[in-house]
Every structure is written in structure tokens, then in C-alpha cells.
Amino acid sequence: MNLTQVTSIYFSPTDSTKKAVELIAAQIPGSHESLNLTEAKHRPDYHFTENEVVLVGVPVYGGRVPMTASERLKKLHGRQTPVVLVVAYGNRAYEDALLELKDILVEQGFRPAAAAAVVTEHNIVRSIAAGRPDEEDQKRIRAFGQNVAAKLHDIPGTCDLTELSVKGNHPYREYHTLPLKIKVGSSCTSCGACIKSCPVQAISRTDPKVTDQERCISCMRCVKVCPTGGRKLGMLVQIAVGNKLKKVCAGRKEPEFIL
């Protein structure tokens, strides 16, 4: 295939998914662009042709594609466009997320060419899978990107792509997120960084200490972007969540690649 464009698309509140997608994309020759679906703003519909390749990455929330990401992926429209599927998870399990991502994008007119499930630092308990993707992960991710490039180069067109089989179940597991309340400390300067960055506009536009718990998806983006460390989970909550995840996240999980 003669690809005219390589587009990296991601919903990535803590930037871990973004990093994984861009590592893969960097190995594919062509003109590169990116589309960040994390920001809460109005977006037009995006259309792609069969002469492009799109890489789409999302984090895994409770074994599923985050509902917010799923809604925004409906703005993407392919025309038998080859797509590389990427899910990032915090060393527990990705369960139905990769299958769900595949189903969404097939419905939107894309043809899955390859898929990856990569381990990244847990967005809530950052000591879990800390520093991942590490050097060894990155080496394997780059090699996968090179294999994707070779696969796309060697086929005449998307009609030559065979069915890509990924793990997951129908029906998907029930979607849920941990209802976590972020505490705002005295170091908060009301700079507004969290308000601007929140993917779902859950933080009051006039008082950053007020969060709409119905809107909040516990993505931890506000914690990450706060320049003063003024937003964090309460210590007791951190301990409780850490203890809950300790067993299910034990042992090093390795990235999985499908071509």
C-alpha cells in the first residue's frame, strides 16, 4: 500500500496511552498527524480514506473502553481505512476493551490491520506498573510498529487484510468506573488548569474545589495537570484502592501484539 497519511488518535487523560500510540506510529513511514480526543470541546466529524492508516488508542477502564472515549470515536469515519487498535491498561487485565474498540471502529468503516494491548502505569495507584512502558516495553512496541509498517507495505490494498481476531467477549462486561472523590488542598491556587483539562467538564468553572461527581470519570487528569499538587485522592482512599488492586495487579503483565 502507498500510504499518504499516518494519524495517531487517542483518548489519554494521563498521557500514557498517547505515548504508546505515538511509539507505534513513529515506526510507520509517511506524513504524520495527531488527534487528541481527550479535551472537552466540540469536534467536527473526521473522515479518512483507504490510502491512510489510523492508530486509535484508549485506556482500559474496568475492562472496557471508557464511555467518554466511545462516544468521541463515533466522530471518526473510515472508508475501508486500515486501523491499528491500541488499548493501555494498568497491569490488571484488558478483558473486553480490545474487542469493543475493534467493534466500534469496524462500525465506523475502518479495517483492523493490527492490535496491541500495552501495560502502562496505573492511573489511580501509580505505584502499580510504575514507569511502564519501560525500556523493554518500548523496544517491543517499536518492533511491533515496524512489523505493522511492513505488513501494510506488503499488501496491495485494504481488501487484502484478513479478519483480525482479538480477545474479548460478547456481551461485554458491565461498564463501571470507581467513584473516587478528589480532595483539593491548600496549595490550590485556582489557576484553572484542572478546569481547562477535565475531559468531561466535571469541575466547576468558577470554583475548582467543586466537582460534579455524576460527571467525573475518575480519569485522574486533573491530578496530573495540577502544577502545585493541590489535587489528589485522600490518603485513606489511596490505601483502600491500593489494597483492592494489590492482588489482581500482582506480577508483571507483558504487552500483547496481534498482526
Rosetta silent file (secondary structure, phi, psi, omega in degrees, C-alpha in Angstrom):
SEQUENCE: MNLTQVTSIYFSPTDSTKKAVELIAAQIPGSHESLNLTEAKHRPDYHFTENEVVLVGVPVYGGRVPMTASERLKKLHGRQTPVVLVVAYGNRAYEDALLELKDILVEQGFRPAAAAAVVTEHNIVRSIAAGRPDEEDQKRIRAFGQNVAAKLHDIPGTCDLTELSVKGNHPYREYHTLPLKIKVGSSCTSCGACIKSCPVQAISRTDPKVTDQERCISCMRCVKVCPTGGRKLGMLVQIAVGNKLKKVCAGRKEPEFIL
SCORE:     score description
SCORE:     0.000 S_00000001
   1 L     0.000  142.519  173.619    0.000    0.000    0.000 S_00000001
   2 L  -100.559   99.170 -175.986    1.080    3.543   -0.699 S_00000001
   3 L   -87.146  131.448 -179.341    0.025    5.381    2.432 S_00000001
   4 L   -94.736  -18.716 -173.235   -0.316    9.151    2.216 S_00000001
   5 E  -152.436  140.703  174.324   -1.020    9.839    5.877 S_00000001
   6 E  -120.446  117.544 -177.091   -0.434    8.349    9.334 S_00000001
   7 E  -118.534  123.517  175.812   -2.799    9.691   12.005 S_00000001
   8 E   -94.329  124.346 -179.337   -2.464    8.992   15.730 S_00000001
   9 E  -125.296  132.949 -176.716   -5.763    9.314   17.595 S_00000001
  10 E  -153.591  147.186  165.418   -6.090    8.859   21.328 S_00000001
  11 L  -107.444  111.480 -168.223   -8.180    9.428   24.410 S_00000001
  12 L  -146.970   79.455 -176.584   -5.436    9.724   27.010 S_00000001
  13 L   -57.601  -36.196 -179.439   -6.179   11.594   30.270 S_00000001
  14 L  -108.529   11.042  174.759   -2.767   10.858   31.854 S_00000001
  15 L    74.181   -0.047 -179.671   -0.841   10.727   28.535 S_00000001
  16 H   -69.542  -43.949  178.807    0.183    7.057   28.914 S_00000001
  17 H   -64.684  -41.941  177.408   -1.983    5.857   26.020 S_00000001
  18 H   -54.616  -45.984 -179.108   -0.753    8.750   23.889 S_00000001
  19 H   -60.327  -44.564 -179.085    2.845    7.683   24.466 S_00000001
  20 H   -64.333  -44.109 -179.897    2.153    4.096   23.413 S_00000001
  21 H   -62.710  -43.914 -177.210    0.288    5.129   20.259 S_00000001
  22 H   -69.688  -29.926  175.073    2.998    7.570   19.218 S_00000001
  23 H   -63.081  -41.061  178.343    5.732    4.970   19.755 S_00000001
  24 H   -69.835  -47.718 -176.075    3.990    2.693   17.260 S_00000001
  25 H   -59.963  -34.649 -177.129    3.140    5.459   14.801 S_00000001
  26 L   -62.846  -18.358 -178.659    6.741    6.679   14.692 S_00000001
  27 L   -88.541   -7.263 -176.194    7.761    3.413   13.039 S_00000001
  28 L  -101.683  119.094 -178.417    5.369    3.834   10.104 S_00000001
  29 L   -63.949  146.094  176.954    6.697    5.945    7.189 S_00000001
  30 L   139.613  178.778  176.079    4.574    8.830    5.954 S_00000001
  31 E   -78.706  130.635 -172.240    3.261   12.248    6.844 S_00000001
  32 E  -109.694  138.447  172.552    2.201   12.244   10.500 S_00000001
  33 E  -137.700  165.431  177.396   -0.643   13.998   12.288 S_00000001
  34 E  -136.568  154.435  179.681   -2.340   13.511   15.644 S_00000001
  35 E  -137.316  114.769 -177.244   -5.849   13.965   17.009 S_00000001
  36 E   -96.643  114.246 -179.547   -6.385   14.231   20.756 S_00000001
  37 L   -91.456    6.948 -175.162   -9.878   13.182   21.820 S_00000001
  38 L   -75.042  -38.370 -174.179   -9.215   13.897   25.494 S_00000001
  39 L   -67.396  144.034  178.206  -10.191   17.548   25.545 S_00000001
  40 L   -87.754   96.395  178.777  -13.803   18.511   26.242 S_00000001
  41 L  -156.907  165.170  177.221  -14.730   20.560   23.194 S_00000001
  42 L   -71.278  136.250  178.897  -16.943   20.466   20.135 S_00000001
  43 L  -127.332  142.290  172.240  -15.474   18.389   17.335 S_00000001
  44 L   -75.810  176.035  171.395  -16.471   18.038   13.701 S_00000001
  45 L   -79.311  143.010 -179.778  -16.694   14.603   12.097 S_00000001
  46 E  -111.686  133.443 -176.851  -13.351   13.315   10.787 S_00000001
  47 E  -118.996  137.058 -177.989  -13.159   11.364    7.535 S_00000001
  48 L  -128.249  151.370 -177.447  -10.340    9.066    6.406 S_00000001
  49 L  -105.850  175.803  179.725   -9.644    7.282    3.127 S_00000001
  50 L   -72.906   -9.697  179.805   -8.290    3.850    2.207 S_00000001
  51 L   -95.674   12.682  178.003   -4.893    5.443    1.440 S_00000001
  52 E  -119.787  163.683  169.697   -4.317    6.416    5.071 S_00000001
  53 E  -125.700  137.379 -178.506   -3.565    4.475    8.224 S_00000001
  54 E  -118.888  136.317  173.576   -5.077    5.432   11.559 S_00000001
  55 E  -111.816  125.067 -176.920   -3.862    4.373   15.003 S_00000001
  56 E  -121.262  123.694 -178.428   -6.503    4.598   17.726 S_00000001
  57 E  -125.519  140.343  176.687   -5.642    4.252   21.396 S_00000001
  58 E  -139.995  152.630  171.481   -7.746    4.249   24.571 S_00000001
  59 E   -79.655  163.113  178.369   -7.104    3.358   28.214 S_00000001
  60 L   -99.982  124.462  176.383   -8.972    0.439   29.773 S_00000001
  61 E  -116.109  108.740  178.747  -11.496    1.321   32.467 S_00000001
  62 L    60.275   34.084  178.600  -12.895   -1.730   34.253 S_00000001
  63 L    81.511    9.208 -176.846  -12.154   -3.971   31.281 S_00000001
  64 E  -132.329  167.307  169.586  -13.954   -1.672   28.805 S_00000001
  65 L   -72.779  131.406  178.321  -13.421    1.283   26.514 S_00000001
  66 L   -54.501  137.366 -176.502  -14.206    4.425   28.561 S_00000001
  67 H   -57.949  -38.336  178.871  -17.720    5.576   27.722 S_00000001
  68 H   -61.831  -42.795  178.319  -16.474    9.095   27.004 S_00000001
  69 H   -65.110  -42.778 -179.467  -13.942    7.746   24.513 S_00000001
  70 H   -57.495  -43.229  179.742  -16.557    5.504   22.898 S_00000001
  71 H   -63.510  -40.249 -176.906  -18.818    8.497   22.277 S_00000001
  72 H   -76.691  -25.465  176.745  -15.998   10.519   20.724 S_00000001
  73 H   -67.148  -19.716  178.660  -14.849    7.671   18.489 S_00000001
  74 L   -70.827   -8.491  175.309  -18.227    7.957   16.743 S_00000001
  75 L   -82.535   -8.646 -178.451  -16.876   11.181   15.197 S_00000001
  76 E   -94.686  135.986 -179.411  -14.387    9.121   13.174 S_00000001
  77 E  -133.692  118.769  178.518  -15.425    7.816    9.766 S_00000001
  78 L  -101.694  162.315  173.005  -13.313    5.456    7.675 S_00000001
  79 L  -128.035   75.508 -172.511  -13.660    4.305    4.100 S_00000001
  80 L    58.223   36.258 -178.701  -12.076    0.884    4.427 S_00000001
  81 E   -79.057  127.850  176.814   -9.268    2.725    6.214 S_00000001
  82 E   -65.431  137.224 -178.652   -6.674    0.445    7.867 S_00000001
  83 E  -131.955  141.267  173.246   -6.585    0.948   11.625 S_00000001
  84 E  -104.904  122.043 -177.204   -4.207   -0.167   14.365 S_00000001
  85 E   -91.474  133.659  179.900   -6.039   -0.777   17.646 S_00000001
  86 E  -136.106  124.910  171.106   -4.284    0.073   20.919 S_00000001
  87 E  -120.169  142.726 -179.895   -5.512   -0.376   24.491 S_00000001
  88 E  -120.795  130.867 -177.319   -3.460    0.567   27.548 S_00000001
  89 E  -137.253  156.707 -172.615   -4.107   -0.957   30.956 S_00000001
  90 L   -89.731   48.700  172.286   -2.610   -0.755   34.440 S_00000001
  91 L    71.110   16.342  174.077   -1.285   -4.306   34.817 S_00000001
  92 L   -99.603  -78.471  178.484   -4.641   -5.894   35.767 S_00000001
  93 L  -168.694  151.218  177.962   -6.406   -7.070   32.560 S_00000001
  94 L  -100.974   -7.841  171.724   -7.831   -5.533   29.406 S_00000001
  95 L    43.178 -110.608 -174.131  -10.743   -8.012   29.235 S_00000001
  96 L   -96.919    2.011 -172.131  -13.282   -6.828   26.608 S_00000001
  97 H   -62.923  -41.842 -177.145  -11.711   -3.457   25.791 S_00000001
  98 H   -69.311  -40.358  176.945   -9.800   -4.506   22.664 S_00000001
  99 H   -64.645  -42.499  179.681  -12.793   -6.317   21.186 S_00000001
 100 H   -63.433  -41.865  178.134  -15.045   -3.370   21.973 S_00000001
 101 H   -62.027  -43.369  177.261  -12.599   -0.950   20.335 S_00000001
 102 H   -59.615  -47.608 -178.178  -12.472   -3.170   17.268 S_00000001
 103 H   -60.576  -42.605 -179.577  -16.281   -3.359   17.058 S_00000001
 104 H   -60.322  -47.069 -174.293  -16.659    0.422   17.346 S_00000001
 105 H   -75.609  -31.853  173.543  -14.176    1.146   14.587 S_00000001
 106 H   -62.951  -42.922  177.836  -15.450   -1.548   12.222 S_00000001
 107 H   -60.420  -30.149 -178.936  -18.901    0.007   12.616 S_00000001
 108 L   -88.450    5.546  173.599  -17.317    3.358   11.691 S_00000001
 109 L    97.659   15.448 -179.124  -15.891    1.996    8.435 S_00000001
 110 E  -100.008  158.324  177.405  -12.348    1.004    9.416 S_00000001
 111 E  -115.762  108.662  179.816  -10.465   -2.238    8.667 S_00000001
 112 E   -60.238  125.577  179.802   -8.393   -3.534   11.626 S_00000001
 113 E  -106.292  -26.878 -178.317   -4.852   -4.284   10.462 S_00000001
 114 E  -166.280  165.253 -178.685   -3.165   -4.925   13.811 S_00000001
 115 E  -149.765  152.268  178.744   -3.754   -4.575   17.546 S_00000001
 116 E  -143.538  140.754  171.421   -1.791   -4.073   20.754 S_00000001
 117 E  -120.378  111.475 -174.118   -2.555   -4.272   24.470 S_00000001
 118 E  -115.093  150.332  179.974    0.190   -2.499   26.391 S_00000001
 119 E   -93.067  128.812  177.014    0.834   -2.098   30.097 S_00000001
 120 L  -129.239  164.774  179.202    1.120    1.457   31.408 S_00000001
 121 L   -54.351  133.663 -179.079    1.380    2.987   34.845 S_00000001
 122 L   -62.557  132.198 -173.742   -1.943    2.637   36.685 S_00000001
 123 L   -73.175  -20.630 -179.351   -3.719    5.983   36.575 S_00000001
 124 L   -99.701  -52.744  177.706   -5.081    5.733   40.132 S_00000001
 125 L  -104.655   92.793 -168.966   -2.423    3.773   42.061 S_00000001
 126 L   -70.346  -11.773  176.276    0.719    4.986   40.335 S_00000001
 127 L   -75.029  -17.635  177.243    2.965    2.548   42.189 S_00000001
 128 L   -82.929  124.142 -177.352    1.345   -0.233   40.123 S_00000001
 129 L    58.343   33.925 -179.982    3.274   -0.706   36.854 S_00000001
 130 L   -57.408  134.342  177.637    5.301    2.389   37.744 S_00000001
 131 L    81.087    0.432 -179.880    7.481    3.574   34.889 S_00000001
 132 L   -94.621  143.975    7.007    5.789    1.446   32.266 S_00000001
 133 L   -71.676  125.764 -179.538    6.076    1.205   29.384 S_00000001
 134 L   -84.709 -171.242 -175.089    9.699    0.724   30.455 S_00000001
 135 H   -58.817  -42.376  179.896   12.729    0.310   28.209 S_00000001
 136 H   -67.036  -41.772  176.646   11.956   -3.322   27.392 S_00000001
 137 H   -58.536  -46.883 -176.427    8.293   -2.494   26.679 S_00000001
 138 H   -63.130  -36.820  177.171    9.287    0.347   24.396 S_00000001
 139 H   -61.334  -44.442 -179.147   11.662   -1.888   22.478 S_00000001
 140 H   -70.688  -35.364  178.470    8.855   -4.376   21.852 S_00000001
 141 H   -66.103  -42.469  177.815    6.364   -1.648   20.978 S_00000001
 142 H   -63.254  -41.805  179.062    8.742   -0.180   18.397 S_00000001
 143 H   -61.986  -39.819  176.249    9.319   -3.637   16.902 S_00000001
 144 H   -60.849  -44.464  178.746    5.543   -4.069   16.636 S_00000001
 145 H   -59.939  -38.937  177.757    5.291   -0.726   14.842 S_00000001
 146 H   -66.348  -38.231  177.725    7.930   -1.845   12.367 S_00000001
 147 H   -67.524  -36.643  175.928    6.032   -5.081   11.752 S_00000001
 148 H   -62.758  -45.248  179.506    2.836   -3.102   11.164 S_00000001
 149 H   -59.188  -42.780 -179.592    4.665   -0.911    8.646 S_00000001
 150 H   -65.715  -41.806 -179.903    5.986   -3.995    6.838 S_00000001
 151 H   -61.708  -46.196 -178.497    2.533   -5.627    6.766 S_00000001
 152 H   -68.201  -33.669  179.464    0.868   -2.539    5.288 S_00000001
 153 H   -67.251  -33.438 -171.561    3.687   -2.089    2.781 S_00000001
 154 H   -85.472  -10.255 -179.844    3.359   -5.666    1.531 S_00000001
 155 L  -104.182  145.221 -179.219   -0.367   -5.692    0.744 S_00000001
 156 L   -66.461  -36.757 -177.477   -1.892   -4.049   -2.375 S_00000001
 157 L  -165.506  174.973 -175.135   -4.918   -2.640   -0.531 S_00000001
 158 H   -66.032  -22.520  178.082   -7.196   -2.938    2.491 S_00000001
 159 H   -65.001  -15.599  179.572   -9.302   -5.579    0.747 S_00000001
 160 H   -89.765   -3.109  176.861   -6.311   -7.887    1.263 S_00000001
 161 L   -75.964  127.811  177.069   -6.480   -7.560    5.053 S_00000001
 162 L   -84.240  164.763  179.663   -7.788  -10.737    6.669 S_00000001
 163 L   -57.358  129.470  179.530  -10.098  -10.764    9.687 S_00000001
 164 L   -95.396  119.076 -178.950   -8.197   -9.717   12.833 S_00000001
 165 L   -95.455  126.131  179.386   -9.081  -11.866   15.848 S_00000001
 166 L  -127.422  160.521  179.758   -8.733  -10.253   19.288 S_00000001
 167 L   -72.274  152.192  177.439   -9.566  -11.343   22.827 S_00000001
 168 L   143.108  169.611 -176.211  -12.849  -10.385   24.427 S_00000001
 169 L  -131.842  149.570  168.372  -16.421  -11.492   24.925 S_00000001
 170 L  -111.607  132.520   -6.830  -19.919  -10.663   23.737 S_00000001
 171 L   -70.005  157.260  177.656  -21.787   -9.344   25.592 S_00000001
 172 L   -65.731  157.221  174.968  -19.129   -7.069   27.078 S_00000001
 173 L   -63.659  156.569 -178.271  -18.736   -6.986   30.826 S_00000001
 174 L   -60.993  135.802 -178.827  -20.819   -4.342   32.600 S_00000001
 175 L   -82.297  132.577  173.884  -19.274   -0.883   32.360 S_00000001
 176 L  -159.085  155.454  173.993  -18.389    0.881   35.581 S_00000001
 177 L  -126.000  158.059  178.154  -15.745    3.217   36.972 S_00000001
 178 L   -72.847  124.164 -179.584  -14.517    3.680   40.519 S_00000001
 179 L   -79.188   85.620 -174.986  -16.437    6.598   42.101 S_00000001
 180 L  -103.285  136.114 -179.943  -13.434    8.404   43.540 S_00000001
 181 L  -100.757  124.443  179.356  -13.564   11.828   45.143 S_00000001
 182 E   -85.058  130.258  176.450  -10.585   14.117   44.548 S_00000001
 183 E   -90.311  142.396  178.505   -9.523   16.240   47.505 S_00000001
 184 E  -112.217  118.217 -175.620   -8.391   19.813   46.894 S_00000001
 185 L   -91.534 -178.788 -176.552   -5.683   21.010   49.282 S_00000001
 186 L   -69.103  -16.804  179.860   -4.465   24.389   50.451 S_00000001
 187 L   -78.580   -6.033  176.863   -1.813   24.521   47.729 S_00000001
 188 L   -64.181  128.141 -179.594   -4.548   25.003   45.108 S_00000001
 189 L  -105.484    6.629 -177.144   -4.145   28.482   43.576 S_00000001
 190 L    56.883   39.019 -178.444   -7.330   28.345   41.483 S_00000001
 191 L   -71.495  -21.622  177.272   -5.181   28.637   38.343 S_00000001
 192 L    90.580    2.433 -179.259   -7.826   26.838   36.301 S_00000001
 193 H   -60.557  -41.118 -179.073   -5.529   24.180   34.780 S_00000001
 194 H   -68.059  -37.473 -179.396   -7.799   21.383   36.006 S_00000001
 195 H   -63.236  -45.783 -178.451  -10.918   23.143   34.724 S_00000001
 196 H   -67.888  -30.914 -172.288   -9.463   23.516   31.224 S_00000001
 197 H   -91.835  -18.751 -175.385   -8.121   19.960   31.147 S_00000001
 198 L   -59.233  122.681 -177.194  -11.058   17.946   32.502 S_00000001
 199 L   -64.015  -21.591 -175.357  -12.277   15.683   29.661 S_00000001
 200 L  -122.979   12.923  178.633  -15.907   15.862   30.814 S_00000001
 201 L    52.681   47.021 -178.947  -16.087   19.360   32.319 S_00000001
 202 L   -86.063  -13.073 -176.739  -16.836   17.951   35.755 S_00000001
 203 E   -96.697  132.668 -179.202  -15.030   20.743   37.620 S_00000001
 204 L   -53.818  136.063 -178.518  -16.886   23.963   38.374 S_00000001
 205 L   -76.989  -10.348  179.495  -15.790   26.799   36.093 S_00000001
 206 L  -111.830  -19.267 -179.214  -15.950   29.255   38.993 S_00000001
 207 L  -146.020  102.262 -176.895  -14.614   27.150   41.868 S_00000001
 208 L   -64.277   -8.932  178.000  -12.089   24.344   41.211 S_00000001
 209 L   -80.844   -8.310 -177.596  -12.816   22.908   44.652 S_00000001
 210 L  -108.177  123.733  179.430  -16.256   21.811   43.436 S_00000001
 211 E  -124.258  133.959  176.237  -16.550   18.669   41.274 S_00000001
 212 L   -79.198  105.027 -175.913  -19.710   17.189   39.807 S_00000001
 213 L   -67.086  -22.513  177.145  -19.400   13.560   40.925 S_00000001
 214 L   -71.342  -33.145  179.986  -22.029   12.459   38.402 S_00000001
 215 L   -83.939  -36.172 -172.982  -19.873   13.719   35.531 S_00000001
 216 L   -57.483  134.087  179.153  -16.454   12.719   36.916 S_00000001
 217 L  -109.498   13.397  177.158  -14.988    9.565   35.318 S_00000001
 218 L    55.045   40.010 -176.884  -12.074    9.210   37.803 S_00000001
 219 L   -83.209  -15.302  177.624   -9.528    9.600   34.998 S_00000001
 220 L    71.916   13.487  179.149   -7.033   11.458   37.249 S_00000001
 221 H   -65.096  -39.835 -178.906   -6.246   14.058   34.593 S_00000001
 222 H   -63.029  -35.159  177.920   -6.876   16.927   36.996 S_00000001
 223 H   -66.538  -41.992 -177.601   -4.405   15.385   39.456 S_00000001
 224 H   -66.840  -40.990 -173.165   -1.764   15.048   36.749 S_00000001
 225 H   -85.592  -13.582 -178.148   -2.035   18.576   35.354 S_00000001
 226 L   -62.217  118.992 -175.673   -2.210   20.449   38.684 S_00000001
 227 L   -73.443  -14.372 -177.229    1.052   22.465   38.837 S_00000001
 228 L  -112.401    0.952 -177.084    1.060   22.693   42.640 S_00000001
 229 L    70.289   26.485 -176.186   -0.033   19.176   43.596 S_00000001
 230 L   -80.706   -8.618 -179.723   -3.208   20.631   45.038 S_00000001
 231 E  -119.855  129.562 -179.588   -5.464   17.822   43.794 S_00000001
 232 E  -163.863  164.580  172.357   -5.140   14.240   44.998 S_00000001
 233 E   -74.719  147.477  175.344   -7.018   11.277   46.382 S_00000001
 234 L   -62.928  150.731 -175.807   -7.416   11.208   50.148 S_00000001
 235 H   -58.438  -42.373 -179.226   -4.867    9.013   51.916 S_00000001
 236 H   -65.112  -37.903  178.040   -7.480    6.551   53.212 S_00000001
 237 H   -66.239  -43.556  178.267   -8.952    6.201   49.725 S_00000001
 238 H   -58.060  -43.014 -179.408   -5.492    5.622   48.247 S_00000001
 239 H   -66.492  -44.052 -178.429   -4.811    2.881   50.789 S_00000001
 240 H   -64.089  -46.071 -179.790   -8.211    1.225   50.248 S_00000001
 241 H   -66.983  -40.707  178.891   -7.938    1.268   46.444 S_00000001
 242 H   -60.324  -42.247  178.971   -4.294    0.147   46.621 S_00000001
 243 H   -66.907  -37.007 -179.956   -5.200   -2.836   48.789 S_00000001
 244 H   -66.408  -38.157 -176.331   -8.071   -3.768   46.481 S_00000001
 245 H   -87.519  -15.450 -173.036   -5.847   -3.707   43.400 S_00000001
 246 H   -54.923  -46.731 -176.714   -2.774   -5.238   45.002 S_00000001
 247 H   -73.473  -45.853 -175.436   -3.742   -8.857   44.388 S_00000001
 248 H   -72.226  -19.417 -179.991   -5.318   -8.517   40.940 S_00000001
 249 L  -104.101    9.151 -177.960   -2.419   -6.400   39.676 S_00000001
 250 L   -71.341  148.441  178.921    0.321   -8.577   41.151 S_00000001
 251 L    81.914  144.618 -177.707    3.004   -9.935   38.842 S_00000001
 252 L   -78.493  118.995  172.375    4.339   -8.317   35.723 S_00000001
 253 L   -86.921  147.290 -179.278    1.961   -8.468   32.737 S_00000001
 254 L  -107.786  150.588  177.431    3.561   -8.300   29.295 S_00000001
 255 L   -62.760  150.579  178.038    2.309   -6.406   26.237 S_00000001
 256 E  -120.454  138.321 -177.394    0.385   -8.405   23.635 S_00000001
 257 E  -128.304  138.099 -177.773    0.586   -7.806   19.888 S_00000001
 258 E  -129.647  126.235  179.581   -1.676   -9.091   17.111 S_00000001
 259 L  -125.476    0.000    0.000   -0.851   -8.907   13.419 S_00000001
